[in-house]
Amino acid sequence: MPTFPRFARLAAALAMPAMVAVPVGAQAPAVPSIAPWLSPASPLTLVSARKTDRIAWMVYDQGLRNVYTAAAPAFRPVRVTNFLSDDGTDLTDVRISDDGAVIVFVRGSAPNRFGWVANPSHDPRGAERAIWAVRSSGGTPWRVAEGGAPELSPDGRWVLYTRDGQIYRARVLRTPGVPITAMDTGGLPLIKAWGRNGTPRWSPDGARIAFVSDRENHAFIAVYDVAKRSVTYVSPGVDCDGTPSWSPDGKSLAFSRRPGVPFGNQTQRGQGSIGNPAGPAANFSAAPQVGNPASGCGGGGFGGGAPAAAPVNDRNNMRASPGFYSAAFEGGHTLKLMIADPVTGRAREVWQNAPRDSVFTTLNNMVWSDDQVVFPVNVPKDDFERWYAVPVSGGAPVRLTTTDGLIEDATSVSFSRDGGKSLIYTTNAEDIERRHIWSVPVSGGTPRRMSTGDGVETYPQPLSSGKQVAVLYFGAKTPASVALVPMEGGAPRIIYPTLDKTFPTASHVVPEVVKTKAADGLEISNTLFLPKNLRPGEKRPAIVFVHGGPRRQMLPAYHYMQFYHWSYAVNQWLADQGYVVLSINYRSGVGYGKSFRDAPNTQGRGNSEYQDVVAGAKYLQGRADVDAARVGIWGLSYGGLLTSQALARNSDIFVAGADLAGVHLYGNIIDSTNLAFKSSAVGAMDGWKSPVFLVHGDDDRNVDFAQTVGLVQLLRARNIYHELIVVPDDLHESMIHENWIDTFDRMGVFLRRFVWDKR
């Protein structure tokens, strides 16, 4: 059994059936360490100040997580925090004040379902999640308060955050001579009100705070006046108000309005008296959900949403009767855009959707930009994501992103610093395998591509001067970098990091995109890594990589998500060892349109995406430079799921695999006739013959650790060779860099034994 000199915390087990003729204690073939490939400092997030040309970003540097900043004109990167231990403490939610003087961030992971903050270094004192701050000019960072998701005031003096349905404010910058109160440190809430209160938003001048107060079957927009310490409810009614967004001048407030929750969808507390569901002997304040409702307007079931489950004795004979299970405004509308005066609380309607509208059903993530309210729309039967704008003066929505391409999430979109006259976004339009920066006026017009070249650009952050946009940049041989793109368009200029000689740039190959066809005829895009030293007539072993998600897209360059950044490096590392590597963008991934993403019969409904994996493997077997008898597979999460599928269903194709934190049983039904069971790897366990390398952290918040516990019992019962690494207290993706080095190095040895040497 191998020893683990570097990890006292790394528990491992090696199962070896008698029929496998491998001597105990045999030395594994020498495999070069992955360490140099994972050595560069990787920027993972990016923010820019509103009133000065300064940016800040979080860096992951071999397990050390720190904040960096740079400012015009030189944009010289400076590290402003000094967290120098690979202890697994996450660093997220970087924010910067309008003047760029103060940066806040969160240290510590979000709690799991039991309320525990991740503690992968096994600190006996436990771990916490707290808001921290640091000056961009340097100095010692300081802890502000326990909490997360900070909303930094424009002047950088305060942060807002929510806890237990209430809104807290903590002091970031202290005024000499002014005493610190419990409210300044998060000991008492700033705003304590009935309901689940959240989504706090500072006005541009910091004088007011808008927030949502969810009251379970209705929700209010409220405005807190900082100087007066008073709350004004904005046009309160019986409906579900949300998504507050301030005008650029702070004089008005936009919000969305949807109908309140009808009787048929309301939470049923009991069969008590009318107007008091808890019964005549109880008062409303004693009901168990009052003060912090368990479900609310954001949970669906209103505005034409899906009805709640009816009581057992209800035959739903009232479903066809208007207003019992559906909700709409007069005329059949289900969505309104409202503009309010934050001082008086009076609001007016400026737009409403059409009756039975299937396009404009939500204003989630809307932003008041220039004189428009801009928001994403999931258009039915449209294969691509769209952003629209509605004039605050009223009028029909205008489509802004006429480009056909993916706009992935909130980090893909920003607005110019001239009052928001332009929407700046990341998309794969016109280059489906990559990402580039585009812009379009928020009033409408023709989008234009800003960033040029064959790299990948994400996370656009316009600078206040309007001259440049800061981005995260990735290339085929260039890992994650901070770069600047001219506003008028051009090639990205990298300002961070500077790679040293330890990084194997010259050992990288430029991958190529190849197409395969699944058994049902669907075309699949794949990324192929060919070894540099591949000689004519030579047959090499091959490795298939399957990503997780499954809503992901692998690119022919370093990836913008941390694990896939590493997995791209791992695939380059494997190619450098001599393997032919194929990364498969199987159906249900993003980037190729919603019809591809929402392909039928995937996951527990038939696992149709597995045929894309088989097609990729058969493509490799058909290549003249691949030994068809030496094909392996690896992946994490959903990639681990597909790895286990491959080994269970096709040990005749895949001679070995590495399953990292994979799912092995859809649902919890153990019944060979059940579709979800048959779609799972465990439904084909009796066909599993190939060795497998398993890794899992037991505080995984994405895939239950029970998935690996259950699989190992099946492997043991069938004498299937497996190697197992279990990391106590670690997450879905390990938070400890040294763990990754150890995991990939051991995986490399495993693949050399069972794929390259085919022992």
N, C-alpha and C positions, 0 to 999 in steps of 0.2 A: 504494500500500500504506500502511495507517495506521501511525503511529509510536507507540511506547510509552515516553513520557518518564519514567514513574514506575518502570519495572521493567527494570533491566538484566538481571535473572535471568529475565524472562518472554520466552521464545522464541516466535515466532509465524510462521505461514505463511498466505498467502492464495492460494488456488487460484482462478483465474478463467477459465472456458472462453471460447473466442472467441465462442460464440453468445449470450452474455449481454451485452447492450448497456449496460454500466455504465462510464462513463469512469474511467480510472485517476486517483486523486487526488481524486475527487469528494467534496465535503463531506457527511458524514452529517447527517441531520436532528437538530436539538437534542433531546436527551432528558434529563430531570432526573436527577441522580445518585441512586443508591440509598443513598448515604451516610447521610442523616438517618434513614432507616428502619432502618438497622442500627447506629445510634449508642448505644442504651441499654446500660448495663451489665447483663449477663445472668447471674444465679446458675444454676449447672448441677448442683451437688450440695449435700447438706445432711446434717449430723450433729448430734447433741445429746449432752451429757455425761450420765452416769448419776446423778451425785450433786449436781448443781447445775443451776439453770436457765440454761444457756449453750448457744448453738448456734454452729456455724461452717459456712462454705460457700465454694465456689470461685466466682469471678466471671470471666467473659470480658467484657472492656471494650475493644472495638475492637482486639482482638489482644493486649491486656495481660491476663495471667492471674494473679490474686492471690487470697489468702485473706482473708476477712472474718469477724468474729465479733460477737456481740451477747449481752447478758446481762440478766436481770431486775434491777430491775423495768422500766426504761425501754426496754430492747432497742434501744439506739442502735447502729447499725452502725459498726464500726471496721475499717479495712483494716490488717492486721498484717504484710503482706509488701509489698515494694517492687520488684516486677519490672515495669519501665516501658518495655520494648522490645517491639515487634511482631516478635519474632524466631522465632515458630513453636514455641517450647518449650512443650510441653503441661504441664498441672498437673492431677493426678488423685489418687485414693486419699486423700482428706482423712479424718483420724482425730482424735479428741479424747480426752484422758484423762478418767477418771471424775470428777475434781474440776474439769475444765474449764481447767486451768492451762496445758496443753501441747497443741499441735496439730502433727501430722505430716502430710506430704503427699509426693507423688512429682513430680519435674520430669523431663521427657523422655518420649518415646514408648516403647512396647514395641518390641523389635527385630523386624525383618522375618525372613523365612525364612533369610536369609543371616547373621543376627546383627547387622545394622546398626540402630542407633538413628536415627530420622529426623533429617535435618539440612536442613530447608527453607530456612534462611537462608544455606546454603552456607559455613558457618564452616569454614575450612581446617583447624582443629584437630579437627574432627569434633564429635560430640555424645555425651552420656551420659545414662543414666537413673539418677537417684539419689534417695534418701530425704532429705528435709529436715525441719526442725523450727522452730517459733517459739513463743514464749510468747504466750498470749492477752492478756496485759497490754501487749504491745508489745515493741519492741526489734528487733535485727537477726536475721533468720532465719539458720540455719546448716545446712550440709550434714552429714548423719549418716553415710551410707555409700552406696556404689553398690548399687543394687537396686531392687526394686519390690514391690508388694502388701504393705505393712507391716502387721504385727499388733502394735498398740501395747499395752504392758503397762498394767494398770489404773491404776498410779500415774504413768504417763507417763515412766518412767525408761529404758525399753528398747523396742526394736522387734525383732520376729522377721521373717525373710523367708527364702525358699528360693532356692538357686542350685545348679545341677548336681546335683540330687537330694539335697542336704544342707541342714540348717537352720542359719541364721546368726542371731546376736544382736548388735545394735549399741547402744552407749550413747547415749541421747538427752540425759540430764542428767548432767553430770560432777560428781563429788564432789571438793571441794578437797583436795589432798594425796594423792589416790588416783591412782596412775599409770595411764595408758591403755595397754592391751595390744592386740596384733593382733586378738584376739578381740572387743575392744570396738569395732573399726572395720570389722569384716567381713573382716579378713585371714585369719582362721581360722574354720572352722565351730564353732558351739556344740555341735552334735550331729553326729558323723560316724559313720555306720552304713551297713552294706550295704543296698542297695535304693534305691528312689526315695522319699525321705522328704519329706513335705509336710503341708499343712493344719494348721500349728501353732495351738494354741488355749491361751491363758492361762487358768488357773483364776481365779475372781473375786478371790482374794486375792493373785494373782501368785506364789504359792509353787510352782506346778507348771505344766508345759506338756504338753498332750496332743498327739500327732501320729500320722499314718498312715505306716507303713513298708511300701510296696508291694514285694513280692518276686516279681513277675511272674506266678506261678500261685497265690499266696496273699498275704495282707496282714495285718499286725499293727496293733493299737492299742498305742502305747507312751506312758508317762508319764515325763517328766524331772523330777526333784526339784531345784529351783534351789539350795537350800542344800547338799544332799549331793552334787550333781553326779553323780547316778546315774540309770539308766534301768531302768524296770520294764515288762516286756511284759505286757499284759493278756490273761489267758486265751488264750495262744497255741495255735494249732491249724493245720489245713490249709485254713482257709476265708478268705474275703475280707472283712475287717473294715474299716469306714470311718465317716465322718461323726461324729467325736467331738463331744459337746456336754456341757458342765459343768452340774451342777445349780446353782440360784441360790446355795446356800450353799457350793458348792465341795467338798462331801464325797463326791459321787458323780459318775460319768461314764457317760453313755449313748452307745451306738454301735450301728451296724447290722452284721449278719453275713449273708453270702451264701455259698453253697457255693464251694469252690475250683474251679480250672480242671481239667476232665477231660482225659484223654489226647488225645482227638480234637481238642481246641482248644488244646493247649499248643504253644508255639513249638518247631518242629523244628530242632534245631541240627545234626543229622547222623545218620549210621547207626552210631554208635559202640557201645561196650559198654553193657550194662545198668547203669543208674544213673549213667552218665557219657556224655551225648550227644555230647561232643566227641571220644570215642574213648579207647582204653586208654592211649595215650601222653600224654594231656593231663590236667591236673587241673581241677577245677570252677572254681577261681578264675581260670583262664586263659581261660575262655569269654568271647567278646567282649561279651556283654551283662551280665555279672556286675558288680555295684556300681552300675549305672545301667541297669536293664532297659529295653528299647525299648518293651515293652508290658506291661501288668499287669492287675490285677483290675479297674481302672476302664475297661478297654478292651472290655468285653463278652465274650461267649463263655462265660460261666459262669452258673450259676443258671438254666439253661433258655434262655440267650441263643443267638444265631446261631452255628452251628459254624464253626470256622476252615476254610480251604480244605484239602482233603485232598491228600496226595501224589499225583503223577500215576498211580502204579501201584496206588492204593487205589480200589477200586470201591465203597467205602462199604457193604460188606456187613455191617458191624458197627453201623451207625447205629441199628438197631432194638434192639440189645442194651443194656440199661440200664447207665448209668454211663460208657459210652465217649465219647459226644458230648453227653450231658446230665448235669446235676448237681442233686442235691436232698438235703435232710436226710432222716432216717428219717421215713416217713409222707408224703413227697412235698412237704414245705414247702420254699420257696426263699428265705425272708426271716425274720430274727429281729431283735427289739429286745432289746438286752442292757443291763444296768445293772451297773457295776463299782465296786469299791472301789479308788480310785487308789493307795492305799498298799500293799495286799497284792497287787493285780492279779487278785483273784478276781472272777468275773462270774457273773451269773445271768440266765437268760432270763425276760422278763416278757411277751413276746407273740411269736407267729409267724403268718404268713399261712396261708391255707387251701391245701391241695394244689391244684396247677394254677390258682392264683389269678391272674386277669388284671387285677385292680384294684390290689392292694397288692403292687407288684413292686420298689419301691425306697423308701429313706428319705433320699434326697438332700435336702440343705438343711434337715435337721431341727433343731429348736431345743428345748431343755429350758426350758419356760416354766411358772412356778408348779409344779404337780404333774403336768404333762402334757408329753409329747413331741409337738410340733406339726410337721407336714410337709405339703408339697404332693403332690397325687395327680393323675395324668393318667388320669381314669376313662374306660374305653372306652365309646363311643357317647354320652358326655355332651358336650354342645356347649361347656361352660364349664369353666374351671379351678376346682379345689377344694382346700381345706386341711382336713386332718383332725387329730385329736388322739388319742393313746393314753395312758391313765393310767399313770404310772410304777409303780403298784402292780399293773398288769395289767388286762386287759379289752379289749373290742372297740373298734376305732376309731370315733370320733364325728365326723360331718361338721360343721365349723364354719361354712364359707361356703355357706350355703344360698341366698344371692343368686345369680341367674343373671347372670353378667357376667365380663368379662376381669379376671384378676389377672396382670399381665404378667410381672414378674420379681422378683428379690430386693429391688429398691428400692421395690417396691410394698407391702412388708410390714414391720411392726415390732411391738414388744411394749411394753405399758405399763410404767412404771418402778416399779410396786408389786410387783415380783417376777414380773411377766409374767402378771398375771391376765387381761389382755385382748389379743387379736390386733387390731391396727389395720392396715387395708389400704386400698389404692386400687383402685377398680373402676368400670366403666361400667354397673353394675347400675341398672336403672330410668331410665337416661339414656345410651343406647347410644352417642351421639355425643360424650360428654364423659367426665371422670373425677372421682370424688368420694371423700371419705374415709369409711370405715365402721369399725365396731368390733363385736366379739363376744367374750364370755367364752371362754377357752380350754377351760373345762370343758363348753362347749356352751350354746346358748341362741339367742335371736332376734337376728340382726344389726340394727344401727341405723345410719342415715346420720348422720354428724357434721357435715360441711360443707354449707352451704346456698348458694343462689345459682345463677347460670347460667354460672359460670366453670369452670375446670379446676383440680383440686388433685391433686398427686402428692407422692411422696417423704415420707411422714409420719414425723415424728421427735418422739415424745412427750417432754415435759419432766419432770424429776425430781419436781417438786412435784405432778404429776398434774393440773394446772389447765388446761394448754394442749398443743396439738400444733403443732409448726412444720411448715410445708408449703411447697412451691413452688407458686405460683399463676399462672394464665394466663387472660387474658380476650380477648374479640374485639378490643378496642382497647388492652389492657394487656399489654405484653410480660412476660417471666419476672420473677417477684417472689418475695421471701420474705415469708410471711404467717404469722399465728398464728390457730389455730382453737380456740375454747373446747372443753374436754373434754366438756362436756355438750351441745355442738352449737351451731352458729351460723355467721354469715358470716365469712369470712377477713378479718383486719385486716393490711394490707400495711405492712411496716416497711422494706422495701428493694426497689428503689431509688426515689429521687425523680426523676421525669422532668422535664427542663427544656424550655424553649420550642423547642429545636431539633428535638425529636421531634414528628412530624406527627400527633398524636393526632386532631385534628379532621378530618384527611384520610382516616381509616380509615372503612370501611363495615362494617356488621354482616352477615357472610355468612349465607346461608340454605342449609338442607339440602334438596336436591332428589333425587328418585329417577328412575332410568332402568331400562330393561329391555334386557338383551343379546339377541342373536339367538336364543339357546337358552332365553329366558324368565327367566333369573336376574335378580333385582332388585339394583341397585347403588345405594349411597348416595354422593352427591357434594356438594361444598360450592361454592356459587355466589357469586361476587363481582360485584356490579353497580355500574358507575360512578355516582357521585353526580349528575353533570351529564347523565345520559342523558335525552334529550327524547323525548316521544311521536312515533312515526313514524320515528325515527332508527335507522339500522342501523350497528352498530359492528363492528369486527374482534373476534375472540375468540381466547383462548389456553386450551389444555388443559394442565393440570399433572398429571404422573404421578409418584407417590412411588417411592422405592427400597425395598429390603428383600428380597423383597416383603412380609415380615411386619411391616407398619406400618399405622397408621390415622391419616389426617388428620382434624383436628378443626375445628369452626367457631370456633377461637380459636388464639392462639399455642400452639406445640407445645412439649412437654417435652424433645424431642431437639434438639440444637443446630442441625443442618442444617435440619430441618423448621421450627424456629423462624424461621430466616432465609427459608426458602422461603415461609412464610406471609407474611412481610413483603414478599417479592418479589411475591407475588400481589396484595397490597394496593397495592403500588407500581404494578403494571401496571393495576389497576383505576382508580387515581388518574389514570393517563395517558389513560384512556378505554376500555380493553379490557374486554370481558366475559370473566371468567376462571372456569373450571370445574376444580376439583380432584377427581380421580376415585379413589374407594376400590374399586379393582378386586378381583376374586376372588383369593384366596391371601393377602390381607391379614388382620390381626387385628381383633378388636373385635366381629365379627358371628358368632362361634361357630366351632368347629373344623371343621364341615362346610364352611363358607365358606373357612376358611383352607386346608383340605386338599382343595380342589375338584379334581376329576379333570382330567387332560389339560392341566395347566399346564406352564409352562416348556418344557423340551426334549421333553416328551411331547405336544406339540401346541399350546402357547402359547395355550390357550383364553382366558386373561385378556385377550388383545388385543381380543376382541370387545367387552369392556366399555369399552375406549378408543374403539372405533368408535361404540358406542351413545352415549357422552358427546358425541362430536363431532357426531353426527347430531342429538342433542337441541339442541345449540347452533345448528346450521344451521336447525332448525325454529322457532327463536324469532323473533318479529317484530322484535326489537331487534338481531339479529345478521346481518351480511352473510355469507351462506353461502360466498362465494368467498374469504373472508379468515379462515381458521382456522389457527392455528399450534399448536405443542406444545413443551413443554420438560420435562426431568427429569434427575435424577442417578442413577447406578448402575443399579438395575433400571428406574428411570424413564428413564435414557438408553437402556437396551435397548428399552423400549416406544416411545421417541421414534424410534429408528432403524427399528423395525418399522413405525411409522406412515408414515415417509417412503418406505420401500421398498415397502410394500404399497399405500399409499393416498396417493400424491402428488396424486391427484385431489381429496382432501379436505383434506390438510394442506399448505399452501403453503410452509411453512418450519418448522424446528425447531432446538432447542438440546439437544444430546446431551452431557451432562457425565459423563465417566468411565463410559460405558456398555459393556455386553456385546453383541457383535455376532455371535458364533458360539458355540453351545452345544457343549462338547466340542472335539474336534480332528479330526473326520471330515469331509472335503470330498467329499461324495457326494450328488448331487441326489436319490437315492432314500432316503437316511437320514432318519428322522423328526426327529432333533435338528437336522439341517441344514435341513430344510424348515421347522422351527419357528423358525429364526433369521432375523434381518434379512438376512444374506448370501444366504439362499436365495431372496430376492426382489429381488436387487440390480438386475436389468435393468428393474425397474419404478420404480426410484428416480429422480425428476426434480427434486425440490424442494431448495432450498439448505439447508445444515446448518451450525450453529455447534458446533464441537467443543472441549472442554477436558479435559485430563488431566494429572495429576502422574505422573512416571515412577517414583516409589517407592510407588505405590498397592499397599496390602496386601490390598485387597478385590477389585479387578478388575485383572487383569494388564494392564499397559500395552500388551502385545502386541495386545490387542483393538483399540486405536486405531491401532496401527501397521498392522495388517492391513486395517482398514477404509479407511484413507487410500489404500492401494494400489488398492483397488476403486473408490473415488471418482475417483482420478486417471485410471484406465483408462477410465472412462465419462464423463469431462469433466463431472462433477457439481460444481457450485459449492460450495465449503466454506471456512470460515474456521476456523483452528486455533490454539489456545493450548496450548502445552506448558510445564509448570513443572517444571524439573529438581529432583529431591530432594524434591518435595512428595508428599503422601499422597492418599488417596481423596477426602477433603474437605480443602481447602487449610488449612494451619495458619497462614497469614499473612493477616491481616485485609485488608491493602491489596490482596492478590490477589483477594479476594472483591469488593471495590468495583470493581476494574478489570474482573473477569469479568462481573459483573452489568451494569455500565454499558455494556460492549461488547455484551452480549447484548441490552440494551434498544435500542441503535442497530441491531443486526442485525434484531430483530423489527420495528422501525419501518420499515426499508427493505423487508423482504420480506413482512411481514404487513399492517401498516397501509397502507403505500404500494403494496404488491404490485409491486415493481419486477421 
